[in-house]
Amino acid sequence: MRRRLRKKQGEGEFKGYAFGVSYVLDDISSPRANEFLDRFVEEAIERNGLECDEERRNRRWDFRVACLDGTRPTQAQRARVVAWLEGRRELARFEVEELE
């Protein structure tokens, strides 16, 4: 596997430099889903010095979350993402991977 792909997926020498987040929205319209995504990225990810890439499968959204500066995410950063998600009524469910 190429270095760039290993980094993006948080594998190999980059293991622990990213954590996974996935969520499923309650049955809401596409414009509201896009608004939720924008708020998630701005409020939970970027405000915590993180960045993410996304993949959507039907109502499920999957993300790899990493630090903007290339360092390992901290437990505090992960906890703030979890806290943000816990406060959202629009979510049917969500999962956040542990840091390794």
Backbone as CSV, one residue per row, in Angstrom:
resi,resn,N_x,N_y,N_z,CA_x,CA_y,CA_z,C_x,C_y,C_z
1,MET,0.848,-1.173,0.000,0.000,0.000,0.000,0.896,1.240,0.000
2,ARG,0.539,2.206,-0.769,1.319,3.437,-0.866,1.260,4.235,0.422
3,ARG,2.331,4.995,0.671,2.471,5.804,1.889,1.293,6.761,2.061
4,ARG,0.901,7.449,1.000,-0.196,8.417,1.097,-1.501,7.731,1.515
5,LEU,-1.781,6.581,0.934,-2.994,5.848,1.270,-2.934,5.323,2.707
6,ARG,-1.757,4.837,3.140,-1.609,4.386,4.531,-1.858,5.540,5.495
7,LYS,-1.365,6.727,5.140,-1.575,7.897,5.998,-3.062,8.252,6.050
8,LYS,-3.701,8.289,4.895,-5.122,8.650,4.825,-5.984,7.686,5.626
9,GLN,-5.624,6.394,5.599,-6.411,5.388,6.298,-5.918,5.123,7.718
10,GLY,-4.857,5.821,8.133,-4.352,5.651,9.493,-3.797,4.258,9.739
11,GLU,-3.093,3.716,8.762,-2.560,2.363,8.888,-1.038,2.384,8.836
12,GLY,-0.430,1.231,9.155,1.023,1.105,9.112,1.685,2.058,10.081
13,GLU,2.682,2.799,9.582,3.398,3.740,10.445,2.545,4.914,10.897
14,PHE,1.360,5.072,10.310,0.460,6.164,10.665,-0.654,5.718,11.608
15,LYS,-0.619,4.500,12.054,-1.648,3.996,12.968,-1.669,4.879,14.208
16,GLY,-2.814,5.279,14.631,-2.944,6.144,15.791,-2.942,7.619,15.447
17,TYR,-2.688,7.959,14.164,-2.697,9.362,13.759,-4.084,9.810,13.305
18,ALA,-5.047,8.907,13.353,-6.416,9.231,12.969,-7.357,8.301,13.718
19,PHE,-8.612,8.716,13.834,-9.628,7.841,14.406,-10.880,7.944,13.551
20,GLY,-11.662,6.900,13.579,-12.868,6.845,12.771,-14.074,7.384,13.501
21,VAL,-14.931,8.020,12.758,-16.219,8.500,13.252,-17.250,8.112,12.209
22,SER,-18.364,7.583,12.654,-19.467,7.338,11.723,-20.764,7.720,12.415
23,TYR,-21.701,8.184,11.616,-23.014,8.485,12.175,-24.099,8.205,11.153
24,VAL,-25.286,7.984,11.682,-26.475,7.790,10.869,-27.479,8.827,11.328
25,LEU,-27.973,9.590,10.383,-28.961,10.612,10.694,-30.357,10.005,10.745
26,ASP,-31.207,10.593,11.590,-32.617,10.243,11.525,-33.108,10.625,10.135
27,ASP,-34.257,10.215,9.790,-34.785,10.466,8.458,-35.032,11.957,8.264
28,ILE,-34.019,12.667,7.754,-34.178,14.098,7.500,-33.851,14.373,6.042
29,SER,-34.284,15.513,5.557,-34.119,15.853,4.143,-32.647,16.085,3.793
30,SER,-32.370,16.024,2.517,-31.005,16.220,2.036,-30.433,17.589,2.405
31,PRO,-31.191,18.695,2.255,-30.633,19.987,2.669,-30.289,20.023,4.165
32,ARG,-31.133,19.426,4.993,-30.845,19.398,6.436,-29.654,18.504,6.732
33,ALA,-29.494,17.419,5.974,-28.325,16.543,6.154,-27.052,17.297,5.801
34,ASN,-27.091,18.093,4.748,-25.929,18.892,4.362,-25.620,19.961,5.402
35,GLU,-26.648,20.579,5.966,-26.453,21.564,7.035,-25.808,20.899,8.248
36,PHE,-26.272,19.702,8.595,-25.697,18.981,9.723,-24.228,18.680,9.458
37,LEU,-23.910,18.221,8.261,-22.528,17.925,7.906,-21.660,19.178,8.029
38,ASP,-22.135,20.303,7.529,-21.373,21.552,7.627,-21.116,21.929,9.080
39,ARG,-22.135,21.811,9.931,-21.967,22.131,11.359,-20.995,21.164,12.015
40,PHE,-21.101,19.869,11.695,-20.200,18.865,12.261,-18.752,19.201,11.929
41,VAL,-18.474,19.459,10.654,-17.102,19.749,10.237,-16.603,21.035,10.897
42,GLU,-17.416,22.071,10.894,-16.990,23.354,11.462,-16.856,23.305,12.983
43,GLU,-17.876,22.807,13.660,-17.921,22.893,15.121,-17.178,21.769,15.837
44,ALA,-17.273,20.552,15.336,-16.659,19.418,16.034,-15.260,19.101,15.529
45,ILE,-15.011,19.352,14.262,-13.728,18.970,13.673,-12.771,20.160,13.623
46,GLU,-13.077,21.171,12.837,-12.140,22.274,12.621,-11.848,23.072,13.889
47,ARG,-12.835,23.294,14.736,-12.602,24.045,15.983,-11.652,23.326,16.934
48,ASN,-11.457,22.043,16.722,-10.572,21.254,17.575,-9.225,20.968,16.911
49,GLY,-8.913,21.713,15.850,-7.635,21.535,15.173,-7.533,20.233,14.408
50,LEU,-8.675,19.727,13.961,-8.731,18.457,13.249,-9.170,18.669,11.810
51,GLU,-9.014,17.637,11.018,-9.520,17.608,9.656,-10.091,16.221,9.412
52,CYS,-10.914,16.095,8.376,-11.492,14.784,8.108,-11.750,14.611,6.628
53,ASP,-11.830,13.355,6.231,-12.333,13.034,4.914,-13.616,12.247,5.132
54,GLU,-14.474,12.265,4.169,-15.798,11.675,4.364,-16.158,10.703,3.263
55,GLU,-17.059,9.825,3.614,-17.634,8.892,2.657,-19.074,8.661,3.074
56,ARG,-19.989,8.747,2.151,-21.406,8.584,2.466,-21.933,7.321,1.823
57,ARG,-22.657,6.542,2.634,-23.338,5.335,2.147,-24.771,5.393,2.647
58,ASN,-25.669,5.711,1.746,-27.085,5.885,2.101,-27.208,6.904,3.215
59,ARG,-27.703,6.521,4.391,-27.844,7.465,5.503,-26.630,7.462,6.429
60,ARG,-25.657,6.605,6.173,-24.481,6.486,7.035,-23.324,7.323,6.478
61,TRP,-22.697,8.091,7.357,-21.525,8.889,7.009,-20.334,8.330,7.778
62,ASP,-19.222,8.102,7.082,-17.991,7.600,7.691,-16.876,8.623,7.481
63,PHE,-16.068,8.818,8.510,-14.996,9.798,8.468,-13.716,9.213,9.036
64,ARG,-12.587,9.679,8.540,-11.283,9.491,9.180,-10.901,10.869,9.662
65,VAL,-10.643,10.996,10.950,-10.355,12.281,11.576,-8.899,12.298,12.013
66,ALA,-8.176,13.344,11.620,-6.760,13.479,11.951,-6.476,14.931,12.329
67,CYS,-5.300,15.173,12.892,-4.885,16.531,13.253,-4.406,17.278,12.013
68,LEU,-4.689,18.569,11.992,-4.238,19.404,10.887,-2.720,19.451,10.785
69,ASP,-2.042,19.405,11.925,-0.583,19.563,11.927,0.173,18.248,11.790
70,GLY,-0.521,17.151,11.578,0.130,15.859,11.372,0.497,15.118,12.644
71,THR,0.189,15.674,13.813,0.452,14.981,15.070,-0.691,14.033,15.384
72,ARG,-0.530,13.272,16.438,-1.587,12.345,16.857,-2.724,13.118,17.532
73,PRO,-3.971,12.763,17.230,-5.091,13.360,17.964,-4.991,12.986,19.446
74,THR,-5.453,13.862,20.302,-5.420,13.603,21.738,-6.768,13.059,22.209
75,GLN,-6.753,12.497,23.409,-8.004,12.041,24.021,-8.957,13.215,24.198
76,ALA,-8.423,14.396,24.525,-9.275,15.573,24.713,-9.966,15.967,23.407
77,GLN,-9.245,15.938,22.306,-9.860,16.252,21.012,-10.948,15.233,20.682
78,ARG,-10.660,13.962,20.890,-11.643,12.918,20.625,-12.860,13.109,21.506
79,ALA,-12.641,13.409,22.781,-13.745,13.599,23.728,-14.632,14.776,23.323
80,ARG,-14.042,15.844,22.786,-14.853,16.984,22.343,-15.707,16.618,21.134
81,VAL,-15.177,15.783,20.242,-15.973,15.313,19.101,-17.137,14.452,19.604
82,VAL,-16.860,13.554,20.538,-17.911,12.698,21.110,-18.973,13.561,21.800
83,ALA,-18.546,14.534,22.588,-19.495,15.401,23.294,-20.383,16.156,22.311
84,TRP,-19.795,16.632,21.239,-20.586,17.353,20.236,-21.648,16.428,19.644
85,LEU,-21.258,15.215,19.285,-22.196,14.263,18.703,-23.292,13.864,19.685
86,GLU,-22.938,13.710,20.957,-23.924,13.325,21.965,-25.026,14.357,22.121
87,GLY,-24.745,15.603,21.809,-25.734,16.665,21.948,-26.634,16.855,20.745
88,ARG,-26.569,15.976,19.764,-27.344,16.143,18.535,-28.528,15.201,18.473
89,ARG,-29.719,15.769,18.415,-30.939,14.971,18.336,-31.165,14.410,16.934
90,GLU,-30.505,14.979,15.924,-30.702,14.531,14.549,-30.114,13.143,14.287
91,LEU,-29.275,12.652,15.190,-28.584,11.393,14.970,-29.400,10.202,15.444
92,ALA,-29.485,9.187,14.600,-30.090,7.925,15.012,-29.083,7.160,15.874
93,ARG,-27.793,7.231,15.454,-26.703,6.603,16.218,-25.383,7.121,15.693
94,PHE,-24.333,6.920,16.483,-22.994,7.267,16.036,-21.971,6.371,16.740
95,GLU,-20.797,6.281,16.148,-19.678,5.514,16.711,-18.414,6.333,16.531
96,VAL,-17.535,6.287,17.549,-16.241,6.940,17.462,-15.199,5.915,17.928
97,GLU,-14.214,5.648,17.087,-13.170,4.690,17.428,-12.306,5.209,18.574
98,GLU,-11.751,4.276,19.306,-10.778,4.627,20.348,-9.459,5.008,19.702
99,LEU,-8.683,5.825,20.395,-7.323,6.126,19.948,-6.430,4.967,20.352
100,GLU,-5.466,4.656,19.511,-4.555,3.563,19.814,-3.209,4.087,20.276
